[in-house]
Every structure is written in structure tokens, then in C-alpha cells.
Amino acid sequence: MEQLFTIMRLGNREVEERSLNDSGPHVHEYEDLLIGMEGEIGHLIDFRMERLPAPFISFVAQGKPHLVKPGPKDGRCDIWMVLFKSEFIPETTFQLYANYHDHANLTLPPGQCFSRMPALCEMMYREMEQPIPDYAVVRQLLGALFTMVESERKKLEPDDSGLLKTQNITFKNFLKILEENFRRPEGVDFYAGKLFMSARNLNLICRNILQKSVSEIIETRKLTEAKNLLMHSGRSVSEIGFELGYNEKAYFTTVFKKRTGQTPTEFRQEMSDLIS
């Protein structure tokens, strides 16, 4: 997907067409949110297959191997598919990882909150049909959608117990501290100290929850913000790198290219071309 944001509605015909082009389990470089009003999906993720009847919500983070097979139920299918790159709404997307790493699928009861979600999807769809879509409007609507999803998740998810609950609390506290400090040139010891624990234990928790080391998560957050600034500000590459704790432009460019396959300048130009 080259666009920053795409939204589509899958009915019976679209589902049939997709089944003909099924390529099996795959990984993609964008976030994927499915909201099902009618029909069902078979979802293979984290080496488990689940079948979700509507109404449901299914979230797949970028880079996560999965397979989704939408289909009709009682002869009907109506599913919104929202695809977006992480830099489109980085603040929300990064926080989602803590909640959805093991909660990709949610079966929801019909109700007032769920009935409003398709309305938000419809508004995003209509905005994207405009000759020149206003991405700021779409971003706000997507943020509101995630707020509703999170509200419903909290109602359904039972309290964790024991070690897992403690690890989740620690991880969320780590993310909160990271949000306040990721622009600084701080390493693992700094965050472990803030949490009154050893660097080793913090790394174990992060690998258990996100399958990434603390250093990888810090770098991911920095580069997510770098992408956001490259897209939405006129600052130079050197200024952006310095703001995020990279004292040398060359080092910032090297890290950015290693993780994204592009230099910051190439990324900025690609995003500019896509938006224009």
C-alpha cells in the first residue's frame, strides 16, 4: 500500500473477489483495522485461528504475520477495512501495541457505541472520496474511532491476574515515561531506573509483551516521531535528528535508512508525493 490511509467496505461481492486472490499468511507494512457489522472472519494470528461473527473488531499491527478470511453469515457481509501507515496517526498507533499485542480480535455486543463506529467509517470514506481529501479531518475521525474501540475493550476485558497483570502495568508505565522522554538521548538504564527495576528485567518484560528489546522500542518511537516531523513540519533533517537526540545528521540518516530502507529526505519526498 503506497497511500497513507485507505478505507474500503467489503460486501458479498468484494469478499468473493478477495477469496479468489487469497495468497495465504502474510506480513504487511501498515496497520489494519476491521470493523464487522454483518458477516464473519476467520483470523489466523499469533499461531491461533479464531472465527469472529459480527459485530466484531480486529486489529493487526504492521509486521505481524496473519491471515484474514472474511465471509458472509446468514447470506450477508458488511465489513469496514481501515488501512493506514503508522506515521499517519503515530501517537495512537504506538499506544495500541500495549493493548492489542494479545487482543487482536474483539467480539462486541450490538449497542449504541458500536453503532456509531460504522458512522465514523462512513465519514472517513466520504472524505477520502473528495478530489482533495483533508487528511487532518480523517486523522481526527480515526482517533475518535480508536477511542471508542478502547472504551469497548475495557468493558469486555477481564482484569489480568498475577505476573501478567504486573508486567502489563510496568509496560504501560514504561510507555508513559517513554512518551515524556524519547526525545532525549537516554538509554535502557535511564528507563529502568525510573521504574525502580533492573535493565534486564525491563528487557524481559518488553520482549514478553512486544517481542522487542527496550532499545528497539525507544528507537522505534524516535523514528515514528521523525516520520511525523518529516511529514508535517518544515524542519531540516539535521534539526529533526537533533530534536530526537541524534547529535550528528549522518548518524541519524544511517539509523533511519537502516530501519526504513530510505533516507529521511527520500521518505519526506515520498510522503509529499503521496499527499499531493
Secondary structure, 3 states (H helix, E strand, C coil): CCCCEEEEEECHHHHHHHHHCCCCCECCCCEEEEEEEECEEEEEECCEEEEEECCEEEEECCCCCEEEEEECECCECEEEEEEECHHHCHHHHHHHHHHHCCCCEEECCCCHHHHHHHHHHHHHHHHHCCCCCCHHHHHHHHHHHHHHHHHHHHHHCCCCCHHHHHHHHHHHHHHHHHHHHCCCCCCHHHHHHHCCCCHHHHHHHHHHHHCCCHHHHHHHHHHHHHHHHHHHCCCCHHHHHHHCCCCCHHHHHHHHHHHHCCCHHHHHHHHHHHHC
